[in-house]
Amino acid sequence: MRISDYIGEATEYDKKEMLEERKPKSWLKSISAFANGIGGALIFGVSDDEELVGLKDAKDVSEKISETVKTKMDPVPQIILENHSENDRDFIIVKVPAGQESPYYYIGDGNRIAYVRIGNESVPADATALKRLVLRGSGSTYDSLSSRYPLDRYAFTKLRSVYRQRTGLELEDSDFLSFGLVDEDGMLTNAGALLADESPMRFSRIFCTRWYGLSKVSGVMEALDDKEISGSLITLLQGGEEFVRNNTKKRWKKTENGRVEMPEYPERAVLECIVNGLIHRDYMILGSEVHIDIFDDRMEIYSPGGMMDGSLVQNLDTDNISSKRRNPVIADVFSRMNYMERRGSGFKKIKEDYHNAVNYRPELEPKFYSDISSFIVTLYNLNYNVPVEKVSIDPKKVAIGVAIDVAIGQLNAGKGTIDKALAVYAQMGTDTVFGRSDVAAITHDSVTAAGNLINKLKDAGLLEAVSGYGKGKYKFVNPQ
């Protein structure tokens, strides 16, 4: 590893030209921030303009670093000191893994300050960030903490109804404890409070707006429609979906043997974005809500709180992001209801939905952005400024689609089942891999009913099993 390999990794890298013995806070704040975040490396012997100047006595510097960390940090974080030589110069690389006993404080000069990393700076943690660090250090999450609200004062009819519909099972009273929605004393956890019909968490809301034009700038008319949704997380999800349906359109284009539907936004991508916004938002950030803003050319879904590990999603490979859940209790309940999978594949699903759209173009690739306090997904309107007669449709894709449509129409099943099968094909196409939970999300049925539909399609030769994605995964094939 060369020093130059670290340079440019702004969030995980910091540098000092020399060891400032009389000003230990100048570099210990980086040690604190790295331990409180996702880890990082502090390199001694590199100037502010990133010139490799080296150290005069690297061994002495190494010993003083180790001693200073022990006496001026609480708790003492794990550090790995590496002596490094490059271009006939000596350097010290201090590697700091993400700590498990946060907050990690600098305690010199009568101070007790925990630092966090924002961009390429180490700054004092504010009250919210400090609470977050305390939770992490205690092995707890916000949604698992007990609230002051007793279970017997709140109803969960919406949760029970949707749970029954999507799983085919009843939500028993004993499930509230085993799912982590209530504690041993009968008090709701924060997750339970967020899922109650009349949720007492007043900051848990969705603000939806259909703006006039391409921005929020005042003009002749600012908004065409708006809605504020409050209540259970289930109510927020369903209300957000309904607002999007009411404020977007679906085109269709005739082909020789049928027609091809062209929605402005893939429905599954929208659902995935709203679910992620509700499940992964930082509920410790008060005074902010999930926002759905629809413009003529795009939709933006904003959620309070950035990536859980402090990384910036725009700098990551979104096809290969490991699943880290800020609210695991809420995520587990939504997973049980087949709104999401337990493995982290949401970003990939959203992009796949766009890639499978008839009029997708590379410039319409969904965009993901995050900083320390926010996460924004931008979905582009597939039909914006594209006359329907100008849409180029792959004849092979249409032929396959028509053949499958015909085959589905010939299933030995009732009209309701056939309509559901057609809806699944319209969402999945021939390239997307899916399972029972995906089908249940489209048909609004239980996973048992979704499994029965998959079996009918398999028996008709319309599905093939796909390996490498877990058990029970399929995709549509071209019928022979």
N, C-alpha and C positions, 0 to 999 in steps of 0.2 A: 504493500500500500504506500502510495506517495502522498506527500502533503497536498499536492495539487488536486488529488482526488477528493479531498474534503471541501476545498474552496468552491463556493457556489451553492452548497447545501445550507441555505440561509437559516433555516429553522433549527437544524441539528448541528450546527457548527459555529464556533466562536474562536477568536484568536486574541492573543496578547503578545506584544513584542518582548516583554520581560515580566518577571514576577515582581509585582508591586507589594513588597513586604509590609509597608506602612499603610497601605490602602487595600487590605484584603477583600473588602466588599466589592471592589472594582472587578474582581474575577470570581469570587465566591457566589455572587448573585447568578452567574451562569451555571455554576454547579447546582445551585438550588433549583433553578428553572428547569434544567435538564432532568434532574431527579423527580421533580413534580410533574414533568410532562412525558414525552416519549423517549427520553434519553438524548444523548448527544455527545459531542467531542469538543474539548477546549484545548487549543494548541498554543504552546508557548514557544516563541521564537519567530512569529510572523507579525509584520507591521500592519498598521491600519490599511495601508494601500496594498496589502497582500504580498509584500516583498519577503522572501525567505531569508531573514537576517541571522537566525540561529541564536544559541545561548552560549555564554562564556563558560559556564560550569553547570552542565545539565544534571550531574549527579547531585550537587548541592541544592539546585532548584527542586529536584524531585523530592528530596527529603523534607524540604520546607513546605512544599505543597501538601504532602501527606500529614505533617504535623498540624498545619493550619486548619485543614479540613476537620481533623479530629477535635480541635479545641473551639472552633467557631461555627460549627454546624450542629443542629439538633433536629431530629436524630442524625447520626453520622451516616451519610449515604455511601453506597458501594461505589468505589472508583477503581479504575484499572489504569495504572501508570505505565506508559510505554516510552522507552528511550528510543529515539529515532534519528538516524543519520541520513543526510541527503545533501548532495553537492558539497561535501566536505564540511557540512555544518551540522550541529547537534540541536535536536528539538525534544520537547516533552509533549506527548499526547495524553491528555486525561480523558479517558472514556467513562461516561456516566450512564449506566443503564437506567431505565425507568424504575423508580422506586416503588415499593409496596407498602411503605409506612408513612406516606404523605400526611400532612405537609412537612417538607424539609425546610427548616428555618436557618437563616443567617443570624447569629446571635452576638456579633461583635459590637463594640462601642455602645453598649447599653441598648442596642436594637434587637428586635425579634421579628424578622421580616421573611415571609415566604415569597418567592419569586416564581413567575410563570413566563413562558416564552410567547411573544407576539411578534410574528415575522422574524426579523433578525435581532430583536431586542429582548432583554430580560427585564421585566417590569414587576413591581410589587403586585401581588394578587389582591384583587378587590374582595369585598365581602362575599359576593356570590362565588367567585373562584375559590376562595378559602373554604367555604362550606363544601364545595365539590371535592376539594382535596381531602378534607376531613372524612367525608363519606368513603372515598376511595381507600384511605388509610385504614378505615375500620372494616373494610370488606362489605360495605352496604351500598345500596343504591337508593335514590330518592323514592322511586315507586314502591320499594319494599318497606319503607318506614311506616310506622303506625301513625294514623292521623288522630284528631280529636273527635271524629265522627263515629257514633255507634252504628253497627250494622242494622239493628232493629228499627232505626228511624228512616231508612232509605229503601226504595224499591228498585228492582233490577229487571223489570218486565221486558225492556228492550233487549238487554243482554241475553236473557233467558230465551226470548223468541228467536233471535238471530242464531244463537248457539244451537237450538233445536233444528232450525231450518238448514244450517250448513253442516251439521255433524250427524243429524238423525238421533241425537241423544238428548236427554234431559239434563239441565244444569242443576245438580242436587245441592242442597244446603251444605253438605259436607265438602263439596268441591270448592267452596269459597275459601276454606282454610287451606286445603291442599294446593290450590292454585295461587295462594299468596295474596288473596283479596281481603282477608280479615286476619287479625292476630288471635292469639289464644284467649285474650280478654274480651273478644267480641267487638273490637274496634276496627274500623276499616283501615286498611293500609292506604297510602296515597293512590296506588293503582285502583283499589276498590272504590275510592271516592271519585276518581276520574271516570269510572265505568257506571256509576249510579245514574238512574234516570234523570234526577234533578241534581246533577253534580254540584257539590258545594264549592268546587274549585272554579271560581268565577273568571280566572284568567285563562281557562281552557276553552277557547273559542276559535271559530274560523271566520275571517272576514273575506267575503267574496265580492268581487267587482268586475263587471264587464265595462271596460273603458271605451270611450269613443276615440277611434284613431289608433295611433301607435305609441302614445305616451300618456302620462298623467298631467301634462301641462294644461292649464286652464284654456278653454276656448269657448266656442258657441255652446257646446254640450260636453260636459266632462265625463259622465257615466251614463250608460244605457240601462244598467241594472246593477243592483247591489243587494247584499243580504248578509246579516250577522247571525251566525248559528251558534247556539250554546246548548249545554246539556251533556249527556253521556258521550264518550268517545265514539260509540256506535252511531249516535245521532249526528255527530260532526262528520263522520265518514259518509254516511248516506246523504246528508244535506249537501256536502261538497260535491259528491257525484251528481246529484240532481241539478245543482246550479250549473255545472259544466254542461250537462246534457241540454238544459234549457237555453244555453247561450252559445252553443256551437251547432254546426250543421253537418249533414252527411249527404254528399253527392252520390250519384251513380251514373254509369255510362253503359249504353247498350253495346253488346257484342253480337256476333253472328248467332250465337246460341243461348244468349241470356244477357246478364248485365253484371257489371263489376261495381261494388260499393266503394266509395272513397270518403271516409270521414275526415274531418279537419284534424282530429287528434285520435290516435289509436286508443280505444277505450281501456285496454288493459294497462297501457302505459300511464294513463291518467290515474287509474285506481292505484297502481303501484306507488306513484308519487304522493298521493294523498295519504295512503297508509303509512308510508315512510315518514311523512311530515308529522303525523300524529304520534307514531310510536317512538321515533328517535329524537323528538324535540327536547330541549332542555327545559324542564318544568320548573327549574330553580330561577330562571329568568322571568321576573314578573313584569307586568306592563307591556307584554308583547304577545302576539297570537300568530297562529298559522294564517297566511294570506294566500288566496288564489286570485291572481290578477290576469284577466283575459283581455288581450289587445287584438287588433285586426290581424296581426301577423304572428302572434305568439301567445303563450300562456306561461306565466311565472308563478311558481309555487314556493313560497318562503316559509321557513321554519326556524324558530329561535334556537340558537345553539349550533356550533360548528361540528366538525368531526370529533368523536369522543376522545381520540388520542391526540388531538391538537394538530394533526396533519391537515394539509390543504388538498381537497379533493381534486382541484384542477391540476395538481402536480402528480397525480397518481394514475395508474393504469386501472380504469374502472371495470375492466373485465376480470381483474384479479385482486379484489379487495376482500380481505378476510372480514368475517362478521364480528363486529364488536357492538354490543347493545347497551345503550345508556339506560334503558328501562326494560330489563329482562322479564319482569313480571308481566307487564303490558304486552311485550312482544310474544311471550308464551301463550297468553290468552288469544291473541290474534292468530297465532300459528295454529292453535287448536281449532279455530273457526275457519281455517284454510284461507285466510286473507294474505298470508305470507308463508314462506318456507323458513325453516330454521337455519339453513345455510345462507350465506350472504350472496345472493344473486340478483338483487333488485336492479342495480345499475345495468347489468347485462340484459335483463328482461326488457327494460325500457328501450334500450337501443335496438334489440331484436325486433320489437314491435314496429319501430320505425323502418328498419331495413326491410321488413316484409310488406310494408305498405306499397300499393300500386304506384303511387306518384312520389315515392321517396327519392330525394337527391342528396348527395353528400353534404351540401351546405345546410341541410336541415337536421343534421345530427344533433340530438339533444345535448345540452350543455349543463355541466354541474359546477357550482362555485361554492366555496365555503371560506369563512374566516373564523375568528375565535368565537363570535357570537351569532353567526347566522349561516344558514344553508339555503341555497336557491337552485331550483331546477328550472331550466328554460326549455319548454317544448314548442317547436315551431309548427305553425299552421301549414299542413301539407297542401292545402288548396289555395293559399294566398297568392293573388296575382297570376293564377294559372287557369285560363279558360278551360272548361271541361273538354272542349273539342281538341285542345292542344295536348292533353295528357297522352303520353305515349305508353301503351300497354304491351308488355311482352306477350306475343301471340302464344308462345309455348306455355307461359304461365296461365293465360286465359283458357287454353285448351285443357290443361290439367284441371283447372278450377271448374270448368263446365262439366268435365267428366265426373269429378267427385260430387258436384252438386246433383247430377243426374243419379249417380249411384246412391247417394244419401236419400234422395227422393223415392228410391225403389226399396228402401229398407222395409222389412216386415215389422212395422211399428205404427203407432198412432201419429196423428199430425203434430201433437205437442212434442213428442220425442224427436220427430224429424226436424221440426223447427229448432230445437235445442242443438241437434247435431249440426245443422247448417250454421248456427250462431258460433259454435265451437270452431268449425272450419274457417268461417269468416275472420275470426280472431287469430287463429294459429297458422293458417296457410299450410304449405307443404314443407317448410323448413324449420319451424319452431318445435322444440321438444317440450312435452307437457305431461302432466300426471293428473290424478284425480282432483287434487286441490285446485289446479288451474281450471279444470272443467267446472267444478263446483262454483268457482268465482264467476264464471260466465253465465251459467244456467241458473244461479241462485238456488241450487239444490244442495242436499247433503252430499258428503263424500261417498256414501253408499250408493245413492242414486247416480252420482257421477261415474262411479265404478261400473254400474250396470250399463250406462250409456257407452262407456269405453268398450265393454265386452261386446255389445251389439256391433259397434264399428269394427272391432277386431274380427268377429265372426263373418262380417261382410267383406273382409279382405281390404278394408280401407285404412287400417293402421298397422304399423310395424313397430316392434319393440326396439328400443334404443339403449345401448349399454353405455356406461361411463357417466351416467347422470344420476345414479341411484336406482333403487328398485321401482318398478311400475312406471317407466317413462316410455312415451310413444311419440310418433309423428305420423302425419297423413302420408299416404303413398298414392301413386298414380294407378288406379285400378286397371287391370288388364282385360 
